């Protein structure tokens, strides 16, 4: 898991966080990282950079 549940709660502005939210967010982040990896590789780099997002 890439996402830390306790950190989500810290940033939720006092809202309750459903149990499935962290898993859904984790999947979204995983997709973002995979796309960023593909972009970096396509540009001949081995380092992920903010611009890959």
NUPA-991423 format. One record per atom (N, C-alpha, C): atom name; chain; x, y, z; residue in three letters. Coordinates in nm, 4 decimals. Example, Ala and Ser with C-alpha at 12.3 -4.5 7.8 and 13.67 -1.06 7.14 Angstrom:
<pts>
PT atome chaine        x        y        z residu
PT     N      A   1.3190  -0.5690   0.7800    ALA
PT    CA      A   1.2300  -0.4500   0.7800    ALA
PT     C      A   1.3200  -0.3300   0.7800    ALA
PT     N      A   1.2850  -0.2250   0.7080    SER
PT    CA      A   1.3670  -0.1060   0.7140    SER
PT     C      A   1.2900   0.0030   0.7870    SER
</pts>
This chain:
<pts>
PT atome chaine        x        y        z residu
PT     N      A   0.0858  -0.1184   0.0000    UNK
PT    CA      A   0.0000   0.0000   0.0000    UNK
PT     C      A   0.0895   0.1235   0.0000    UNK
PT     N      A   0.0604   0.2153  -0.0907    UNK
PT    CA      A   0.1378   0.3378  -0.1035    UNK
PT     C      A   0.0839   0.4502  -0.0151    UNK
PT     N      A  -0.0411   0.4372   0.0251    UNK
PT    CA      A  -0.1097   0.5429   0.0996    UNK
PT     C      A  -0.1165   0.5062   0.2478    UNK
PT     N      A  -0.0920   0.6042   0.3332    UNK
PT    CA      A  -0.0967   0.5826   0.4777    UNK
PT     C      A  -0.2326   0.6316   0.5301    UNK
PT     N      A  -0.3100   0.5398   0.5851    UNK
PT    CA      A  -0.4466   0.5717   0.6293    UNK
PT     C      A  -0.4499   0.6834   0.7331    UNK
PT     N      A  -0.3565   0.6828   0.8265    UNK
PT    CA      A  -0.3573   0.7853   0.9309    UNK
PT     C      A  -0.3333   0.9243   0.8727    UNK
PT     N      A  -0.2560   0.9323   0.7658    UNK
PT    CA      A  -0.2304   1.0618   0.7021    UNK
PT     C      A  -0.3539   1.1116   0.6279    UNK
PT     N      A  -0.4324   1.0203   0.5750    UNK
PT    CA      A  -0.5576   1.0602   0.5096    UNK
PT     C      A  -0.6484   1.1252   0.6130    UNK
PT     N      A  -0.6601   1.0620   0.7296    UNK
PT    CA      A  -0.7468   1.1160   0.8350    UNK
PT     C      A  -0.6995   1.2529   0.8809    UNK
PT     N      A  -0.5675   1.2735   0.8858    UNK
PT    CA      A  -0.5138   1.4041   0.9266    UNK
PT     C      A  -0.5550   1.5145   0.8288    UNK
PT     N      A  -0.5729   1.4803   0.7029    UNK
PT    CA      A  -0.6027   1.5796   0.6003    UNK
PT     C      A  -0.7496   1.5832   0.5606    UNK
PT     N      A  -0.8337   1.5122   0.6314    UNK
PT    CA      A  -0.9750   1.5018   0.5959    UNK
PT     C      A  -1.0608   1.6127   0.6567    UNK
PT     N      A  -1.0011   1.7127   0.7164    UNK
PT    CA      A  -1.0734   1.8285   0.7717    UNK
PT     C      A  -1.1872   1.7891   0.8656    UNK
PT     N      A  -1.1618   1.6921   0.9524    UNK
PT    CA      A  -1.2604   1.6527   1.0515    UNK
PT     C      A  -1.3666   1.5569   1.0017    UNK
PT     N      A  -1.3614   1.5197   0.8758    UNK
PT    CA      A  -1.4585   1.4253   0.8212    UNK
PT     C      A  -1.4185   1.2824   0.8553    UNK
PT     N      A  -1.5161   1.1963   0.8661    UNK
PT    CA      A  -1.4871   1.0536   0.8812    UNK
PT     C      A  -1.4395   1.0006   0.7466    UNK
PT     N      A  -1.3540   0.9002   0.7515    UNK
PT    CA      A  -1.3008   0.8404   0.6296    UNK
PT     C      A  -1.3493   0.6957   0.6224    UNK
PT     N      A  -1.4228   0.6630   0.5171    UNK
PT    CA      A  -1.4750   0.5278   0.5001    UNK
PT     C      A  -1.3599   0.4294   0.4809    UNK
PT     N      A  -1.3828   0.3072   0.5214    UNK
PT    CA      A  -1.2798   0.2052   0.5148    UNK
PT     C      A  -1.2291   0.1774   0.3751    UNK
PT     N      A  -1.3144   0.1917   0.2750    UNK
PT    CA      A  -1.2735   0.1618   0.1378    UNK
PT     C      A  -1.2053   0.2797   0.0683    UNK
PT     N      A  -1.2069   0.3964   0.1327    UNK
PT    CA      A  -1.1479   0.5147   0.0702    UNK
PT     C      A  -0.9979   0.4989   0.0497    UNK
PT     N      A  -0.9281   0.4508   0.1513    UNK
PT    CA      A  -0.7821   0.4360   0.1416    UNK
PT     C      A  -0.7446   0.3391   0.0301    UNK
PT     N      A  -0.8190   0.2312   0.0164    UNK
PT    CA      A  -0.7899   0.1354  -0.0900    UNK
PT     C      A  -0.8128   0.1963  -0.2281    UNK
PT     N      A  -0.9206   0.2709  -0.2421    UNK
PT    CA      A  -0.9503   0.3352  -0.3702    UNK
PT     C      A  -0.8442   0.4402  -0.4039    UNK
PT     N      A  -0.8044   0.5172  -0.3052    UNK
PT    CA      A  -0.7011   0.6185  -0.3258    UNK
PT     C      A  -0.5684   0.5522  -0.3615    UNK
PT     N      A  -0.5371   0.4420  -0.2958    UNK
PT    CA      A  -0.4144   0.3691  -0.3230    UNK
PT     C      A  -0.4097   0.3229  -0.4684    UNK
PT     N      A  -0.5222   0.2753  -0.5195    UNK
PT    CA      A  -0.5278   0.2302  -0.6591    UNK
PT     C      A  -0.5057   0.3473  -0.7551    UNK
PT     N      A  -0.5636   0.4624  -0.7224    UNK
PT    CA      A  -0.5452   0.5814  -0.8054    UNK
PT     C      A  -0.3984   0.6234  -0.8081    UNK
PT     N      A  -0.3345   0.6213  -0.6931    UNK
PT    CA      A  -0.1931   0.6590  -0.6837    UNK
PT     C      A  -0.1071   0.5602  -0.7619    UNK
PT     N      A  -0.1392   0.4327  -0.7511    UNK
PT    CA      A  -0.0640   0.3307  -0.8239    UNK
PT     C      A  -0.0699   0.3551  -0.9749    UNK
PT     N      A  -0.1879   0.3892  -1.0257    UNK
PT    CA      A  -0.2031   0.4193  -1.1680    UNK
PT     C      A  -0.1201   0.5415  -1.2059    UNK
PT     N      A  -0.1224   0.6439  -1.1219    UNK
PT    CA      A  -0.0441   0.7644  -1.1489    UNK
PT     C      A   0.1048   0.7323  -1.1565    UNK
PT     N      A   0.1536   0.6501  -1.0653    UNK
PT    CA      A   0.2950   0.6133  -1.0633    UNK
PT     C      A   0.3307   0.5320  -1.1879    UNK
PT     N      A   0.2441   0.4394  -1.2257    UNK
PT    CA      A   0.2697   0.3590  -1.3453    UNK
PT     C      A   0.2775   0.4463  -1.4703    UNK
PT     N      A   0.1868   0.5434  -1.4825    UNK
PT    CA      A   0.1880   0.6339  -1.5972    UNK
PT     C      A   0.3146   0.7200  -1.5965    UNK
PT     N      A   0.3548   0.7644  -1.4790    UNK
PT    CA      A   0.4760   0.8456  -1.4669    UNK
PT     C      A   0.5991   0.7638  -1.5053    UNK
PT     N      A   0.6022   0.6367  -1.4669    UNK
PT    CA      A   0.7136   0.5491  -1.5037    UNK
PT     C      A   0.7208   0.5333  -1.6553    UNK
PT     N      A   0.6072   0.5115  -1.7164    UNK
PT    CA      A   0.6034   0.4952  -1.8612    UNK
PT     C      A   0.6527   0.6211  -1.9316    UNK
PT     N      A   0.6139   0.7366  -1.8816    UNK
PT    CA      A   0.6556   0.8630  -1.9423    UNK
PT     C      A   0.8056   0.8829  -1.9289    UNK
PT     N      A   0.8595   0.8550  -1.8101    UNK
PT    CA      A   1.0035   0.8700  -1.7880    UNK
PT     C      A   1.0815   0.7766  -1.8806    UNK
PT     N      A   1.0372   0.6517  -1.8910    UNK
PT    CA      A   1.1045   0.5552  -1.9788    UNK
PT     C      A   1.0970   0.5997  -2.1249    UNK
PT     N      A   0.9810   0.6506  -2.1646    UNK
PT    CA      A   0.9632   0.6964  -2.3023    UNK
PT     C      A   1.0560   0.8135  -2.3346    UNK
PT     N      A   1.0941   0.8882  -2.2335    UNK
PT    CA      A   1.1843   1.0014  -2.2509    UNK
PT     C      A   1.3298   0.9635  -2.2246    UNK
PT     N      A   1.3553   0.8333  -2.2096    UNK
PT    CA      A   1.4917   0.7849  -2.1926    UNK
PT     C      A   1.5529   0.8143  -2.0564    UNK
PT     N      A   1.4693   0.8316  -1.9562    UNK
PT    CA      A   1.5190   0.8599  -1.8211    UNK
PT     C      A   1.4934   0.7426  -1.7289    UNK
PT     N      A   1.5758   0.7335  -1.6253    UNK
PT    CA      A   1.5574   0.6323  -1.5217    UNK
PT     C      A   1.5155   0.6958  -1.3895    UNK
PT     N      A   1.4846   0.8239  -1.3937    UNK
PT    CA      A   1.4451   0.8977  -1.2738    UNK
PT     C      A   1.3058   0.9566  -1.2937    UNK
PT     N      A   1.2156   0.9292  -1.1993    UNK
PT    CA      A   1.0840   0.9920  -1.2023    UNK
PT     C      A   1.0978   1.1368  -1.1570    UNK
PT     N      A   1.0289   1.2237  -1.2282    UNK
PT    CA      A   1.0302   1.3654  -1.1938    UNK
PT     C      A   0.8879   1.4156  -1.1859    UNK
PT     N      A   0.8690   1.5285  -1.1201    UNK
PT    CA      A   0.7355   1.5853  -1.1025    UNK
PT     C      A   0.6659   1.6045  -1.2372    UNK
PT     N      A   0.7399   1.6388  -1.3384    UNK
PT    CA      A   0.6801   1.6635  -1.4705    UNK
PT     C      A   0.6221   1.5359  -1.5320    UNK
PT     N      A   0.6585   1.4179  -1.4797    UNK
PT    CA      A   0.6030   1.2933  -1.5288    UNK
PT     C      A   0.4590   1.2719  -1.4839    UNK
PT     N      A   0.4171   1.3472  -1.3838    UNK
PT    CA      A   0.2786   1.3389  -1.3391    UNK
PT     C      A   0.1890   1.4180  -1.4321    UNK
</pts>
